[in-house]
Amino acid sequence: MSYQSINAGAPAELTCSYGASKLRFRGPERSLDQPYVACIGGEETFGRFVDNPFPAVLQQRLDRPCINFGSLFCGAEALLQDEELVHLANAAEICVLQLPGLAGHSNRFYRVHPRRNDRFVAPTPELVALYPEVDFTEIHFVRHLLSQLQGHQDARFQTVVEELRQSWLCNLRSFLQQITSPTVLLALEVDIGELGQIDPSGPPIRASMLAGLEPLVSRIIDIRVPIAGASDELEDILFGTLQQPIAEHMIGPASHRHIAECLSSAIRDLEE
């Protein structure tokens, strides 16, 4: 068992690992000997800067173990490449999967880090040919990449977006086809308000894309919540002085409680 602190001044936010997975999940490590609900996802599932992310609140609502398999910077790339995550999901009574954003996976135009899916590794020859005037050597994050491409304000960016949508859907289908447990998809739309033009998760997921996943799951829950910096929740989350720019883009405790309430209702409906 190993732990790693994520946030200074917030000892409750530790990471741990399970089995052969190379991902770092929200700690502390939990026993998997009893039946559990698996909560898989990225930063919102992990619950950065909050004491009780929605998996912990869901556990209270359902009165059964809900294991937080949330991992920071986890996108479709990390989901598809981690065989242990599939095993953890299939060992659960129910799997809750927070849908990753469109940007965090390798595709026809660029490559991302296999576990830190927010990291831009390199453009492909196709992207270089599409944007010959762009210098990619100083770009290290996917958000920065998309901001640079969108800034040219022409039809080329839509070509990249359509590739992201198609490859994302293919990756999510491949992942869900491996899951045998009843699965609830959490389509969480995090409203960034006026704090930025580019959502870190990438362009929005269309309803038609969710419809393409519907045959592979038991239920889809679509929820919209604001980031802490665009609501009155910033004072309710824990962060250091230098972490405020990051904390402003996280969701607060009230949003986590709302998510848990929606999920608990959906899970109870499935089991009736």
Secondary structure as UniProt FT lines:
FT   STRAND          4..5
FT   TURN            8..9
FT   TURN            11..12
FT   STRAND          14..16
FT   TURN            19..20
FT   STRAND          25..26
FT   STRAND          37..41
FT   HELIX           43..46
FT   TURN            47..49
FT   HELIX           54..62
FT   STRAND          66..70
FT   TURN            72..73
FT   HELIX           76..81
FT   HELIX           83..90
FT   STRAND          94..98
FT   STRAND          110..112
FT   TURN            117..118
FT   STRAND          119..123
FT   HELIX           125..130
FT   TURN            132..133
FT   HELIX           136..138
FT   HELIX           142..150
FT   TURN            151..152
FT   HELIX           156..176
FT   TURN            177..178
FT   STRAND          183..191
FT   TURN            193..194
FT   TURN            200..201
FT   HELIX           207..213
FT   HELIX           214..216
FT   STRAND          219..226
FT   HELIX           228..230
FT   HELIX           234..236
FT   HELIX           241..243
FT   HELIX           244..247
FT   TURN            248..249
FT   HELIX           253..271
//
